[in-house]
Structures are given as structure tokens and as C-alpha cells.
Amino acid sequence: MKALQYFQQQCIILVIMKNTSEEGKSAYMEYQVGTKQLIKQINQTAILKVIREHEPISRADIAKILKLTSATVSSNIAELMEKGLVREIGTGESNGGRRPVLLTIDKEKTAIIGVDVHKTSVSCGLVNLAGVVLQSCAQEFSNPNGHYELDVLTCIEKVIKKNQNRVILGIGVGMCGIIDLNRCISLFVPASRTLVNFDLKAYLEENTGFEVHLDNDANAMAVGERWFGAARTAKNCLFLNIGQGIGSGILIDGEIYRGSGFAAGEIGHVRVQENGRKCVCGKKGCLDTVATEYSMLNQLREEIEKGRDTLLKTKKDSLDIEGVLEAAESGDELTISVLSKIGTYIGRAVSYAVNILNPDLVIFGGSMSKLGDFILKPLKEEAVRLCMYESGKNTEFVLSELADDAGVVGAAALYIQEIIGY
């Protein structure tokens, strides 16, 4: 809103003083002014934001909130309706004149493709502006020499073929690892060399014709929860993406915090165990060595090999997260003990983040969140025990509301926030 007011009050965006020669020629003023198109874009973003927050809402009420003229609101609404972003849904109550026509975000005409790129596979979905996955596709990376982009493109194309007459606005991509948003490449992906130093954004834009917005997968999931999930009313939030790897997305005042080198949120590489196992990052005792889906299954196999009594002993060679959950729900003591220990390790790492960030909310997501309170309960207990009381007294600990769709919906939300804004 501050940006909107600024552009309404003055069109000059930047004044640069330059010395035009090394020989001391006099400086001059270079002015860059806001174009009509730029101001229109700012107005439309603000209008979409107001509709999303107050829908259903009339044109007159939008004009009052934004202090825009009725003509400006009406002309911009007409364009937004043409684009399939806004639609009319009937009339509201009258205060003496005509009944106002009410507007809402159009959830029927348009959609975004959300892409969740993992270490060894990719998931895609067609997502509407309400965050609902309409069509989906998933596949393992199959191309030789690490050309994962071919599988990503194939998965996107399959979703496009399933599309039923919706206008696709663009593509959002959430990708594991540290993402350099200036160059749109992955700088570092633990245990994977094939996912780095490739401009996936440029490749997809060239081969699909759609605009692409790309970010780290945990950041995307945090944005998805902010738009459509558990963080809708929380401005300061820590999203934990714990599955094949571990990362986190940090929301501060409703916006993603990425850090000076795009590496903020790497909670998987916080040390939680002295003299622990060596991590793929080169350090020892990282959370990533004891709390991923892989490390959980390995811990259970090791206990089975020691002869421990468990319902899982006949499933040693076919262990998966669903079987672990089934054993825990059946009261298997070994399974519950291992999960509790994992939750405690995660809580230890989270306590540092709570002390530093003092968040409203900690959201537990990723494939390990399927194990629910078997991990969330000890996680919360350990985080609260170790963090400073004032830092954690108002912090809630919850499961992701988007669950299995968090990656795809979050990726789509990356694109949605660009066209609607917070």
C-alpha cells in the first residue's frame, strides 16, 4: 500500500547524479518517471489484493479503500476480468441507490502450473487461484547425465494436456537446495550434483512459452501456507520442510527472508548431536543426519538388525513411511521411541530458530509430517524446553494444512503472489 501511495503522489522514481566526464564536465540530472503502464500495474496489483482480502466486494468499496477514482477502478476491473483474474458474482445490499455488483477472484477460468523439483523426482499440478490442485503428475528422473530439466518439462507437458479449457497464467517452481534468484540457478543441493548450475527458469520459459517464477522449495511451501494454509493469519512464521532432506522457509512480516546469499533457512545443517555422523555438507551431527525420512528408515533397520522386538521386523527390506505410521498407530514401542527421538532432535534445532525469530507459528511439513503427533509432540516439547520463555510463549506448533500438496501449491503461490501481491 505504501508503494501505491508513493506512485500516486509522485511519478519520479529515481534521480541519479552523474559526472559525465573524467575531465570534470558539469553533472546533470537524469530523471526516470513512472509510465502509465507501470502505474496501471501497481493499481491492478492493489485492486487484486483488496478483492482477495475482502471478497465479495463492490467497485465502490474498492475505490474507498484505495482512494482511487471510480473510473480508475472500473477500467482496471474490466482488464482484470478480461485476463480471467476477477469475476462478478451477483449483487449486494443497497444503501439507497442501485444494488452494487460484487466481485471476487476468479477461481474457475484461470490456473497456474506448480512444479515441485525434488532430488530424484518432480511433481507438477494445475492449481486454481483458490489453491486447489485440479490436475497432477509426478515422475522419477529418468534421463541420463543428470538432465533433470527434460523430466520437469515432460511432467509440465502432461499437466498441460490434462487442462480443460482453463487459461494458464504461468508457472511457479519450488526447487530443493540454495537458489540464486539473480541467476535462477541452484547453487548447492546436498547429495546431488545434477541439480546445480542450470538456469531452469530460462529453459522452461523458452520451451513452454510461459513466464516462470522460481524459488527454494521450502520458501515456496511457506508462501503456500501464507496464502492457502496454516499461516493465513500469521505474519511471522517458520515452515519446516522435512522429508528426503531438511530445509525451512522463513516468513517475516509476511514476506520470505532469503538472506544475503539466498541461504537463509538451512536448518537441516544445525548441529544437534555431538560427534554424530558426517553430513553431506561435510560437518558432523547435523539435523539432516538424524531426522530425514532416509535416516529414520535406517535407524529402524539398524534396530531390527540388533534383534529388537517390533512389528516392523518382517518389513525390514520394504520399510516406508506409511508402514512406519501404521506401526506407530498400533502402539509399536520401538517405532514410537525412534520417532520421539527424531522429534526431539528437530525440536532442538527449532529452539534456536524460535529464540532468533520469535515467530507466531512453526509449521511442520514435508513427508515426515505424515507421522503427525508422533513427531510434532516431542518436537514442541523440546523446542519449548530449550528456547527462552519470552521467545516461545506465543509460538504455536502445527502441522501443514496443505500436507502432500504443499510443494505444488506453494510453487503455484510463488506465481500468484507476483500477480496479486500480499
C-alpha positions in Angstrom: 0.0 0.0 0.0 2.9 2.4 0.7 4.2 1.8 -2.8 0.8 2.6 -4.3 0.6 5.8 -2.3 4.1 6.7 -3.3 3.4 6.3 -7.0 0.2 8.2 -6.8 1.8 11.1 -5.1 4.9 11.4 -7.3 5.9 9.8 -10.5 9.6 10.4 -10.2 11.1 7.1 -9.2 14.8 7.7 -9.3 17.0 10.8 -9.6 20.7 10.0 -10.4 23.5 12.4 -10.3 26.3 11.6 -12.7 29.6 13.2 -13.6 29.6 13.0 -17.4 33.4 13.1 -17.9 36.7 12.4 -16.3 37.7 15.9 -17.2 35.3 17.5 -14.8 32.3 18.3 -17.0 29.3 19.5 -15.0 27.0 17.0 -13.6 23.4 16.6 -14.9 20.1 15.3 -13.6 18.7 12.1 -15.1 15.0 11.5 -14.4 13.2 8.3 -14.8 9.4 8.7 -14.5 6.6 6.2 -13.8 5.0 5.2 -17.0 1.2 4.8 -17.4 1.7 1.1 -17.7 3.7 0.9 -14.5 1.1 2.8 -12.6 -1.6 0.7 -14.0 0.3 -2.5 -12.9 0.6 -1.1 -9.4 -3.1 -0.2 -9.3 -4.2 -3.6 -10.5 -2.0 -5.4 -8.0 -3.5 -3.3 -5.2 -7.1 -3.9 -6.5 -6.5 -7.7 -6.7 -5.1 -7.7 -3.2 -8.2 -5.8 -1.8 -10.6 -8.2 -3.6 -8.7 -11.2 -2.2 -8.8 -9.9 1.3 -12.4 -8.6 1.3 -14.3 -10.7 -1.3 -17.0 -10.4 -2.3 -16.6 -6.6 -2.6 -18.0 -3.9 -4.8 -16.2 -1.5 -7.1 -17.2 1.4 -4.9 -15.8 -0.1 -1.8 -12.5 -0.9 -3.6 -12.3 2.8 -4.6 -12.9 3.9 -1.0 -10.2 1.6 0.4 -7.6 2.5 -2.2 -8.7 6.2 -2.5 -8.9 5.8 -6.3 -11.5 7.3 -8.6 -14.4 5.2 -9.6 -13.3 5.4 -13.3 -9.8 4.1 -12.5 -11.2 1.2 -10.5 -13.8 0.3 -13.2 -11.3 0.4 -16.1 -8.8 -1.8 -14.2 -11.5 -4.2 -13.1 -12.5 -4.5 -16.8 -9.0 -5.5 -17.7 -8.7 -7.9 -14.8 -11.9 -9.6 -15.8 -10.6 -10.0 -19.4 -7.5 -11.7 -18.0 -9.7 -14.1 -16.1 -8.4 -12.9 -12.6 -11.7 -11.4 -11.4 -15.4 -12.1 -11.9 -18.8 -10.8 -10.9 -20.9 -13.0 -8.6 -24.1 -11.1 -8.2 -25.3 -8.0 -6.2 -25.0 -6.9 -2.7 -27.4 -4.9 -0.4 -28.3 -1.4 -1.4 -27.9 1.7 0.8 -30.5 3.6 -1.1 -29.2 3.5 -4.7 -28.5 0.7 -7.1 -27.6 -2.6 -5.7 -23.8 -2.9 -6.0 -22.3 -5.6 -8.2 -19.9 -7.8 -6.2 -16.5 -9.0 -7.3 -14.4 -12.0 -6.4 -11.2 -13.6 -7.5 -12.0 -15.9 -10.5 -11.3 -19.4 -9.4 -13.0 -21.0 -12.4 -11.4 -19.6 -15.6 -7.6 -19.5 -14.8 -4.9 -21.6 -13.3 -1.2 -21.8 -12.6 1.2 -24.7 -13.0 3.0 -25.5 -9.8 6.2 -27.5 -10.0 8.0 -29.2 -7.1 11.5 -30.4 -8.0 13.0 -33.0 -5.6 16.4 -34.6 -5.5 15.3 -37.5 -7.7 11.9 -36.7 -9.0 9.4 -34.0 -9.9 5.7 -33.3 -9.1 3.5 -30.9 -11.1 0.0 -29.7 -10.6 -2.6 -27.4 -12.2 -3.6 -25.1 -9.4 -6.5 -22.6 -9.4 -6.5 -19.2 -7.6 -8.0 -20.8 -4.5 -5.0 -23.1 -4.1 -6.9 -26.2 -5.3 -5.0 -28.8 -7.3 -7.1 -29.6 -10.3 -4.7 -32.0 -12.2 -1.4 -33.5 -11.2 1.5 -35.6 -12.4 4.7 -37.0 -10.8 7.6 -38.9 -12.2 11.1 -40.0 -11.2 14.1 -38.5 -13.0 14.9 -40.9 -15.9 17.2 -39.0 -18.3 20.9 -39.8 -18.4 23.8 -37.5 -17.5 21.7 -35.6 -15.0 19.4 -33.8 -17.5 16.6 -33.5 -15.0 15.1 -30.5 -16.9 13.8 -32.9 -19.5 11.8 -34.7 -16.9 10.5 -31.5 -15.5 9.4 -30.3 -18.9 7.7 -33.7 -19.7 5.8 -33.5 -16.4 4.6 -30.0 -17.1 3.5 -31.0 -20.6 1.5 -33.9 -19.2 -0.4 -31.5 -16.9 -1.0 -29.0 -19.8 -2.5 -31.9 -21.8 -4.9 -32.6 -18.9 -6.0 -29.0 -18.7 -9.7 -28.5 -19.5 -10.1 -25.1 -21.1 -8.6 -23.0 -18.3 -6.3 -20.1 -19.1 -2.8 -21.0 -17.8 -1.3 -17.8 -16.4 2.2 -19.0 -15.8 4.5 -21.5 -13.9 5.8 -21.5 -10.4 8.8 -23.7 -9.4 9.9 -24.8 -6.0 13.3 -26.4 -6.1 15.5 -28.1 -3.4 18.8 -26.5 -2.5 20.1 -23.0 -2.3 18.7 -21.0 -5.2 20.4 -17.9 -6.6 17.4 -15.8 -7.6 19.5 -13.4 -9.6 20.7 -16.1 -12.0 17.9 -18.6 -11.3 20.2 -21.5 -10.7 20.6 -23.9 -7.8 24.0 -23.2 -6.1 24.0 -26.2 -3.7 21.9 -29.3 -3.4 23.1 -31.8 -0.7 23.8 -35.2 -2.2 23.0 -34.1 -5.8 25.4 -32.6 -8.3 22.9 -32.8 -11.2 20.6 -30.1 -9.9 23.1 -27.3 -9.8 24.3 -24.5 -12.1 21.4 -24.8 -14.6 19.0 -22.0 -15.4 15.8 -23.9 -15.1 13.7 -20.7 -15.4 15.1 -19.7 -18.8 14.8 -23.3 -20.1 11.2 -23.7 -19.1 10.2 -20.2 -20.4 11.9 -21.0 -23.8 10.2 -24.4 -24.1 6.7 -23.7 -22.7 6.2 -20.0 -23.6 5.0 -19.2 -20.0 6.5 -16.8 -17.5 8.3 -18.7 -14.7 8.9 -17.8 -11.1 11.4 -19.9 -9.2 12.5 -20.2 -5.6 13.7 -22.7 -3.0 11.1 -25.4 -2.2 10.8 -24.7 1.5 10.3 -21.0 0.7 7.6 -21.9 -1.8 5.8 -24.1 0.8 5.9 -21.2 3.3 4.3 -18.9 0.7 1.7 -21.5 0.0 0.8 -21.8 3.7 0.6 -18.0 3.9 -1.8 -17.9 1.0 -3.9 -21.0 1.5 -2.9 -22.9 4.7 -2.0 -22.7 8.3 -0.2 -19.3 8.1 -3.1 -17.3 6.6 -3.2 -15.1 9.7 0.4 -15.4 10.8 2.9 -12.8 9.5 6.0 -14.3 11.2 6.4 -18.0 10.6 8.9 -20.8 10.3 7.9 -23.6 7.9 9.8 -26.9 8.3 10.2 -29.0 5.2 11.3 -32.4 6.5 11.4 -35.3 4.1 14.2 -36.6 1.9 16.1 -33.6 3.1 15.5 -30.8 5.6 15.0 -27.1 5.0 12.9 -24.3 6.2 11.1 -21.2 4.8 11.1 -18.1 7.0 8.3 -15.5 6.7 9.0 -12.1 8.4 6.1 -9.6 8.2 4.5 -11.9 5.6 7.5 -11.9 3.2 10.2 -14.6 2.6 13.5 -13.9 4.2 16.3 -15.3 2.0 19.5 -13.9 3.5 22.4 -12.2 1.8 23.4 -15.3 -0.2 20.0 -16.9 -0.5 20.9 -19.5 2.1 18.6 -18.5 5.0 16.6 -21.4 6.4 19.1 -24.2 6.1 18.0 -25.6 9.5 19.0 -29.1 8.3 22.6 -28.2 8.9 22.2 -27.1 12.5 24.3 -29.4 14.8 22.1 -31.3 17.1 24.3 -34.2 18.1 27.9 -34.1 19.3 30.3 -36.5 17.5 27.4 -37.5 15.2 27.5 -38.9 11.7 29.1 -37.0 8.9 26.6 -35.0 6.9 26.7 -34.5 3.1 27.6 -30.8 3.9 30.9 -32.1 5.4 30.1 -31.3 9.0 29.1 -33.8 11.7 26.0 -34.2 13.8 23.7 -32.1 11.6 19.9 -32.4 11.9 19.9 -33.8 8.4 21.8 -36.9 9.6 19.2 -37.9 12.1 15.8 -36.6 11.1 15.1 -37.2 7.4 12.9 -39.9 6.0 16.0 -41.8 4.9 17.7 -41.5 8.3 14.5 -42.6 10.1 14.2 -45.8 8.0 17.9 -46.5 8.5 17.6 -46.1 12.3 14.7 -48.6 12.3 16.6 -51.1 10.1 19.6 -50.9 12.5 17.4 -51.6 15.5 15.7 -54.6 13.7 19.2 -55.9 12.9 20.0 -55.7 16.6 17.1 -58.1 17.2 14.8 -55.5 18.8 11.1 -56.6 19.0 9.0 -54.7 16.6 6.0 -55.0 14.3 8.3 -53.9 11.5 10.8 -56.8 11.7 9.2 -58.7 8.8 9.2 -55.5 6.7 12.9 -54.6 7.1 13.6 -54.7 3.3 10.4 -52.8 2.3 10.2 -50.2 5.0 8.4 -47.0 4.0 6.8 -44.0 5.8 3.3 -45.4 5.6 4.3 -48.7 7.2 6.1 -46.8 10.0 3.0 -44.7 10.7 0.9 -47.9 10.8 3.2 -49.5 13.3 3.2 -46.3 15.5 -0.6 -46.2 15.5 -0.6 -49.8 16.5 1.4 -48.9 19.6 4.8 -50.4 18.5 7.2 -49.3 21.2 10.3 -49.3 19.1 8.8 -47.2 16.3 7.3 -44.7 18.8 10.6 -44.4 20.6 12.6 -43.7 17.3 10.0 -41.1 16.2 10.1 -39.4 19.6 13.9 -39.2 19.4 13.7 -37.7 15.9 11.1 -35.2 17.1 13.4 -34.2 20.0 16.3 -33.6 17.6 14.1 -31.4 15.4 12.8 -29.5 18.4 16.4 -28.9 19.5 17.2 -27.2 16.1 13.9 -25.3 16.1 14.6 -23.9 19.6 17.5 -21.9 18.1 15.2 -20.5 15.4 12.5 -19.6 17.9 15.0 -17.7 20.0 16.2 -15.8 17.0 13.0 -15.2 15.1 10.3 -15.2 17.8 7.7 -16.5 15.3 3.9 -16.6 15.6 3.9 -20.1 14.1 6.1 -23.1 13.4 4.6 -25.3 10.7 5.7 -28.9 10.4 5.6 -30.0 6.7 7.2 -32.4 4.2 6.8 -36.1 4.0 7.8 -36.7 7.7 4.8 -34.6 8.8 2.6 -37.6 7.8 3.8 -39.0 11.1 1.8 -36.3 12.9 1.9 -36.0 16.7 4.4 -38.9 17.0 7.0 -36.3 15.9 5.2 -33.0 16.5 4.6 -33.5 20.2 8.2 -34.2 21.2 9.3 -31.5 18.7 7.2 -28.9 20.5 8.2 -30.1 24.0 11.9 -29.9 23.3 11.7 -26.5 21.5 9.7 -25.0 24.3 12.0 -26.5 26.9 15.2 -25.1 25.3 14.1 -21.7 24.0 13.8 -18.6 26.1 10.3 -18.3 27.6 9.7 -14.8 26.1 10.7 -16.0 22.7 8.4 -19.0 22.6 5.5 -18.3 24.8 3.2 -17.1 22.0 4.5 -19.6 19.3 2.1 -22.2 18.0 3.3 -25.5 16.6 1.1 -27.0 13.9 1.0 -29.5 11.0 1.0 -28.2 7.5 -2.6 -27.8 6.3 -1.5 -28.3 2.6 0.0 -31.6 3.5 1.1 -33.6 0.4 0.1 -30.7 -1.9 2.3 -28.2 -0.1 5.1 -28.3 -2.7 2.9 -28.0 -5.8 0.5 -25.4 -4.2 3.4 -23.5 -2.8 5.1 -23.3 -6.2 1.9 -22.0 -7.7 1.7 -19.5 -4.9 5.1 -18.1 -6.0 3.5 -17.0 -9.2 0.2 -15.9 -7.6 2.0 -13.6 -5.2 3.6 -11.9 -8.2 0.3 -11.1 -9.9 -1.7 -10.3 -6.7 0.9 -9.5 -4.0 0.5 -9.7 -0.3 
